Amino acid sequence: MAERSAAGARVRAVAAKLNAAIVRDGRTLDSVLTEPAGLPERDLPLLRALLYGSIRWHHRLAWQLERLLTRPLGRSRRDAELAALIRLGLFQLQWLRVPDHAAVSATVDAAAAIGAGQRRGLVNAVLRRFRREERQLDAAMADSPEAFRSHPRWLIDAIEKDWQGRAGEILTANNAQPPMWLRVNTCRVGVDEYAATLTESGHSAQRDDTAPAALLLDEPVPAASLPGYADGLVSVQDAAAQLAAAYLDLRPGQRVLDACAAPGGKTAHMLESCPDLAEVVALDRDPDRLAIAQDNLARLGLSATWLACDAADTETWWDGRPFDRILVDAPCSAIGVVRRHPDIKLLRRESDLDAVARLQARLLERTWPLLGSDGLLVYATCTVLKRENHAQIERFLQAAPDAALAGGRSRGQRQLFPGEANMDGFYYACLKKRDARQGSRA
């Protein structure tokens, strides 16, 4: 029993340190979880649950902590880690299936492991006070949108401005646990056949017609545990991201550009859905991310022409041959995938949006001339903010007389909201190149 208690305290101490690294130092969830934590494998699921949960609900937990403390904590690293530890305790009391006494005891014991053993009494007092005053806190939270929605105020305002009728739905979906979607490599195995293999291996998944190669797992599992994963039979990719290949309308013999390819999921799906493409040129300006993308395609038995460069600097890499299809999966605020990356709510700033919008506009402007006559460019983001989506495309159409939305304004673009059909939030615009002397756009 003592050993189990000590292990629980160690997990919470590590989680507190990693939480503080995100909140105080601006680290990402992905980056802190790649570092050795010194924990046995059996404790890693709890570590992830504590870390993801405490970041997902950070704005609410921080609001609660502020009201439960009789005086604020200091600004030192140790105080930041102590605050993180108490927030972890508050998270456990509200969302984890851990008995209150066990959650409180393990969190109090973890104080010593972060060098704050003399503050064990404070941790215990705050957590017990929360249970006594929980109803009053819940009532008061109605006056704090940041706490109630667990989002920064600027983001709440931005979503409400763009999607007044759906803002509550979007914000709620952002705080939900994300599902796990699979993309079957149909070059190697049929979707129904792989679904049967999943069932035989003890997993359960549902097919969805929204994306032809997609399966939705009933319960998330480590990717490496999926049957045939190492052999390239399947990949993990949200169904919304899988729509890119369909919107590109790929045909045999085409030359395709994936302008922002890493980590390679959409590049791979292009090759899986149309194996007889003449060439796929895949670019990314981050060599490390490009190496990951190359590894992903190698696992799937696929190949592309890889270039580590900025797609917008066309004079440095383009050989002058036009492309039949271009995918601009543009860097964005990623507000549509907050449920998968809850640290976005802490790390993103409203001031970031102007630079992101300029980068998107530059990518569209510079890659458009690379598209051949009657070619198709698909612009994609994983956000719901109109300045990066609808408004971005409107500005581009005004500046490019030879561009039009394929199928007209109603059919040529699509906004998916987080949680819609269990998918992530995504935006797609399909831009057709035409003779600039033709009449006005539909």
C-alpha positions in Angstrom: 0.0 0.0 0.0 2.8 2.4 0.9 4.6 1.6 -2.4 1.4 2.4 -4.3 0.9 5.6 -2.4 4.5 6.7 -3.1 4.1 5.9 -6.8 0.9 8.0 -7.0 2.7 10.9 -5.4 5.6 10.6 -7.9 3.2 10.7 -10.9 1.5 13.8 -9.6 4.9 15.5 -8.9 6.1 14.9 -12.4 2.7 16.1 -13.8 3.0 19.3 -11.7 6.5 20.0 -13.0 5.4 19.4 -16.6 2.2 21.5 -16.1 4.3 24.4 -14.8 6.6 24.1 -17.8 3.6 24.7 -20.1 1.9 27.4 -18.1 5.0 29.3 -16.9 7.6 28.6 -19.6 5.4 28.3 -22.7 6.4 24.7 -23.5 4.0 22.6 -25.6 2.3 19.4 -24.4 4.0 17.4 -27.1 7.4 18.6 -26.2 7.2 18.0 -22.4 5.8 14.5 -22.9 8.8 13.5 -25.1 11.2 14.0 -22.2 12.0 11.0 -19.9 9.9 11.3 -16.8 11.6 8.6 -14.8 8.3 6.8 -14.4 7.5 3.2 -15.1 5.4 2.4 -18.2 2.3 1.5 -16.1 2.2 5.1 -14.7 2.3 6.9 -18.0 -1.5 6.7 -18.8 -2.2 8.4 -15.4 0.5 11.0 -16.2 -1.1 11.8 -19.5 -4.6 12.0 -18.0 -3.4 14.4 -15.3 -1.5 16.6 -17.7 -4.0 16.8 -20.5 -6.9 17.2 -18.1 -5.2 20.0 -16.0 -4.3 21.9 -19.2 -7.7 21.4 -20.8 -9.4 22.8 -17.7 -6.6 25.3 -16.8 -8.7 28.5 -16.9 -11.3 27.0 -14.6 -8.8 25.5 -12.3 -6.8 28.7 -12.0 -9.9 30.7 -11.3 -10.9 28.2 -8.5 -7.4 28.2 -7.0 -7.3 32.0 -6.9 -10.5 32.0 -4.8 -9.5 29.2 -2.5 -6.2 30.8 -1.5 -6.2 33.3 1.3 -3.2 35.0 -0.3 -1.6 34.5 -3.7 1.5 32.3 -4.2 4.8 33.9 -5.3 6.3 34.0 -8.7 9.2 31.5 -8.2 9.5 28.3 -10.1 8.8 26.3 -6.9 5.6 28.4 -6.4 4.6 27.8 -10.0 5.0 24.1 -9.5 3.1 24.2 -6.2 0.2 26.0 -7.9 0.3 23.4 -10.7 0.1 20.6 -8.1 -2.9 22.1 -6.4 -4.6 22.6 -9.8 -3.9 18.9 -10.5 -5.6 18.1 -7.2 -8.6 20.2 -8.1 -8.8 18.5 -11.5 -8.8 15.0 -9.9 -11.6 15.9 -7.5 -13.8 17.0 -10.4 -13.0 14.8 -13.3 -11.0 11.7 -12.4 -12.5 8.5 -11.0 -10.2 8.6 -8.0 -11.7 8.6 -4.4 -11.4 12.0 -2.8 -9.2 10.7 0.1 -6.8 9.0 -2.3 -6.6 12.0 -4.7 -6.0 14.4 -1.8 -3.5 12.2 0.0 -1.4 11.5 -3.1 -1.4 15.2 -4.1 -0.4 16.3 -0.6 2.5 13.7 -0.6 3.6 15.0 -4.0 4.5 18.4 -2.4 7.7 17.0 -0.9 8.7 15.6 -4.3 8.6 19.1 -5.9 10.6 20.5 -3.0 7.6 22.0 -1.2 7.2 19.6 1.7 6.7 22.4 4.1 3.6 23.5 2.1 1.8 20.1 2.5 -0.7 21.7 4.9 -1.6 24.4 2.3 -2.3 21.7 -0.4 -4.4 19.8 2.0 -6.4 22.8 3.2 -7.1 24.1 -0.3 -8.4 20.8 -1.6 -10.6 20.2 1.4 -11.9 23.8 1.2 -12.8 23.2 -2.4 -15.1 20.3 -1.5 -16.8 22.4 1.2 -17.3 25.4 -1.1 -17.8 23.6 -4.4 -21.5 24.7 -4.8 -20.7 28.3 -4.1 -17.8 28.3 -6.6 -20.0 26.7 -9.2 -22.6 29.5 -8.8 -20.0 32.3 -8.9 -18.4 30.8 -12.0 -21.4 31.9 -14.1 -20.0 35.5 -13.9 -16.6 34.4 -15.4 -16.8 33.3 -19.0 -13.1 32.3 -18.9 -13.7 29.9 -16.0 -17.1 28.7 -17.2 -15.9 27.9 -20.7 -12.2 27.3 -19.7 -11.0 29.4 -22.6 -9.1 32.7 -22.7 -11.4 35.7 -23.0 -10.0 36.8 -26.4 -10.7 33.4 -27.9 -14.3 33.3 -26.5 -14.9 36.7 -28.0 -13.4 35.7 -31.4 -15.5 32.6 -31.7 -18.7 34.4 -30.6 -18.1 37.2 -33.1 -17.7 34.7 -36.0 -20.2 32.0 -35.0 -22.6 33.6 -32.5 -25.2 30.9 -33.0 -22.7 28.0 -32.5 -20.2 29.5 -30.2 -21.3 27.5 -27.1 -21.2 24.3 -29.1 -17.7 25.0 -30.4 -16.4 25.9 -26.9 -17.9 22.9 -25.4 -16.5 20.6 -28.1 -13.0 22.1 -27.5 -13.1 20.8 -24.0 -14.2 17.3 -24.9 -12.0 14.2 -25.1 -11.1 13.7 -28.8 -12.0 10.4 -30.6 -9.5 8.3 -32.3 -9.9 8.0 -36.1 -8.0 5.6 -38.3 -7.2 5.8 -42.0 -7.0 2.4 -43.7 -4.3 2.1 -46.3 -6.5 0.9 -49.1 -3.5 0.1 -51.3 -2.9 -2.8 -48.9 -6.2 -3.8 -47.4 -9.9 -3.1 -47.7 -11.7 -1.0 -45.1 -14.1 -3.8 -44.2 -11.4 -6.4 -44.1 -9.3 -4.3 -41.7 -12.4 -3.6 -39.5 -12.8 -7.4 -39.2 -9.1 -7.7 -38.2 -9.7 -5.0 -35.5 -12.6 -7.0 -34.2 -10.6 -10.2 -34.1 -7.9 -8.4 -32.1 -10.3 -7.2 -29.5 -10.9 -3.7 -30.8 -14.2 -2.2 -32.0 -14.6 0.4 -34.7 -17.4 2.0 -36.8 -17.2 2.8 -40.5 -18.2 6.3 -41.6 -19.2 7.3 -45.1 -17.9 10.8 -44.6 -14.4 9.7 -45.3 -14.3 6.4 -47.3 -11.1 5.0 -45.7 -12.0 6.1 -42.2 -12.8 4.0 -39.1 -13.8 5.4 -35.7 -12.5 3.4 -32.8 -14.9 3.0 -29.9 -12.0 3.3 -27.5 -8.6 5.0 -28.2 -5.5 2.8 -28.0 -1.8 3.3 -28.5 -1.2 3.4 -32.3 1.5 0.8 -32.2 -0.9 -1.7 -30.7 -3.1 -1.6 -33.8 -2.9 -4.8 -35.9 -0.8 -4.2 -38.9 0.3 -0.7 -37.9 4.0 -1.4 -38.2 3.4 -3.0 -41.6 1.6 0.1 -42.9 -1.9 -1.2 -43.0 -3.3 1.8 -41.1 -2.6 5.3 -39.8 -4.1 7.6 -37.2 -5.8 10.6 -38.8 -9.0 12.5 -38.0 -11.7 12.1 -40.6 -11.8 15.8 -41.2 -8.2 15.7 -42.3 -9.0 12.8 -44.5 -11.3 14.9 -46.6 -8.4 16.7 -48.2 -7.7 13.9 -50.6 -11.3 13.8 -51.8 -11.5 17.6 -52.3 -8.3 17.4 -54.5 -10.2 15.1 -57.0 -7.0 13.3 -57.8 -6.6 11.5 -61.2 -3.9 9.1 -62.5 -0.9 10.9 -64.1 -1.3 14.1 -62.3 1.5 16.1 -60.7 0.7 17.2 -57.2 2.2 19.7 -54.7 1.7 19.3 -51.0 3.0 22.7 -50.0 3.1 22.2 -46.2 3.4 18.5 -45.9 4.7 17.6 -42.4 3.9 15.3 -40.6 2.8 13.6 -43.9 -0.7 12.3 -43.2 -2.3 14.1 -46.1 0.6 13.3 -48.5 0.3 9.6 -47.6 -3.5 9.7 -48.1 -3.1 11.2 -51.6 -0.8 8.4 -52.6 -3.1 5.8 -51.0 -6.2 7.1 -52.7 -4.7 7.5 -56.1 -1.6 5.2 -56.5 -1.1 6.2 -60.2 -0.2 9.8 -59.6 2.8 10.9 -61.8 4.5 12.7 -58.8 3.8 14.1 -55.4 6.2 16.9 -54.4 6.0 17.4 -50.6 7.5 20.4 -49.0 8.1 21.6 -45.4 10.4 24.3 -44.1 11.1 22.3 -40.9 13.7 19.6 -41.7 12.9 17.7 -38.5 9.2 17.5 -39.2 9.9 16.6 -42.8 12.0 13.6 -41.5 9.1 12.4 -39.5 6.9 12.7 -42.6 9.4 10.7 -44.6 9.4 8.0 -41.9 5.6 7.9 -41.9 5.5 7.3 -45.7 8.2 4.7 -45.5 6.2 2.7 -42.9 3.3 2.8 -45.4 5.4 1.7 -48.3 4.9 5.0 -50.2 7.3 7.5 -51.7 7.2 11.2 -52.6 9.7 13.9 -53.7 10.7 15.6 -50.5 12.1 19.1 -50.3 13.0 21.0 -47.1 12.1 24.5 -48.0 9.6 27.3 -47.7 6.9 26.7 -50.2 6.4 30.5 -50.7 10.1 30.9 -51.8 9.3 29.3 -55.2 12.4 30.7 -56.9 14.5 28.4 -54.6 12.8 25.1 -55.4 10.3 25.2 -58.3 11.5 23.7 -61.6 9.0 25.6 -63.7 6.8 22.6 -64.4 3.1 23.3 -63.5 1.1 21.2 -61.0 -2.3 19.8 -61.7 -3.3 19.8 -58.0 -1.9 21.8 -55.1 -2.7 21.4 -51.4 -2.0 24.4 -49.2 -2.6 22.9 -45.7 -1.7 26.3 -44.3 -0.2 27.1 -40.9 -3.0 28.5 -38.7 -4.2 29.2 -35.2 -5.4 25.5 -34.9 -8.5 26.5 -33.0 -10.3 23.6 -34.6 -8.1 21.0 -32.9 -8.0 22.5 -29.4 -9.6 19.3 -28.0 -6.5 17.4 -29.2 -4.0 20.1 -28.2 -5.5 21.9 -25.2 -2.3 23.8 -24.6 -3.3 26.0 -27.6 -5.6 27.8 -25.2 -2.6 28.8 -23.1 0.1 29.3 -25.8 -1.8 31.1 -28.5 -2.3 34.8 -28.4 -4.7 37.1 -30.2 -1.6 39.0 -31.4 -0.4 35.9 -33.2 -3.3 36.0 -35.7 -2.0 38.8 -37.9 1.3 37.1 -38.6 -0.5 33.8 -39.3 -2.9 35.5 -41.7 0.0 37.2 -43.5 1.7 33.8 -43.9 -1.4 32.2 -45.3 -1.9 35.0 -47.8 1.7 34.7 -48.9 1.4 31.0 -49.4 -1.7 31.4 -51.5 -0.2 34.2 -53.6 3.0 32.4 -54.3 1.8 28.9 -55.0 -1.2 29.9 -57.2 1.1 30.7 -60.2 2.4 27.1 -60.0 -1.0 25.7 -60.8 -1.6 24.6 -64.4 -4.6 25.6 -66.5 -7.8 24.0 -65.2 -5.9 22.9 -62.2 -7.3 22.8 -58.6 -5.8 24.3 -55.4 -7.3 23.2 -52.1 -6.7 25.6 -49.2 -7.1 23.9 -45.8 -6.8 25.0 -42.2 -7.7 23.4 -38.9 -9.3 26.5 -37.4 -12.8 28.0 -37.2 -11.8 31.7 -37.3 -13.1 33.5 -40.4 -10.1 35.8 -40.8 -8.1 32.7 -41.6 -10.8 31.0 -43.6 -13.6 32.7 -45.4 -12.1 36.2 -45.2 -8.7 34.9 -46.4 -10.3 33.3 -49.4 -12.4 36.4 -50.2 -9.3 38.6 -50.2 -7.5 36.1 -52.5 -10.4 35.9 -55.0 -10.4 39.7 -55.2 -6.7 39.7 -56.0 -6.6 36.7 -58.4 -8.9 37.2 -61.5 -8.1 33.7 -62.7 -9.3 32.1 -59.5 -12.8 30.9 -58.7 -14.4 28.7 -56.1 -15.1 25.3 -57.7 -18.9 24.8 -57.7 -19.5 28.4 -56.6 -19.4 30.1 -53.2 -21.9 27.7 -51.5 -20.3 24.4 -52.6 -16.7 25.5 -53.1 -15.9 25.9 -49.4 -16.8 24.1 -46.2 -16.4 24.8 -42.6 -16.4 21.9 -40.2 -16.9 22.6 -36.5 -15.2 20.7 -33.7 -17.3 17.7 -32.7 -19.4 17.8 -35.9 -19.8 14.1 -36.9 -17.1 13.4 -34.3 -14.6 15.3 -36.4 -12.1 18.1 -35.8 -12.7 21.6 -36.8 -11.5 22.1 -40.4 -12.0 24.5 -43.3 -11.6 23.7 -47.0 -11.8 26.0 -50.1 -11.5 24.5 -53.5 -10.0 27.0 -56.0 -10.2 26.4 -59.7 -7.8 28.1 -62.1 -9.6 29.5 -65.2 -9.1 32.0 -68.0 -8.9 35.5 -66.4 -10.9 36.9 -69.3 -14.0 34.9 -68.3 -17.0 36.6 -66.6 -17.6 37.2 -63.0 -17.4 34.4 -60.5 -20.4 32.4 -59.4 
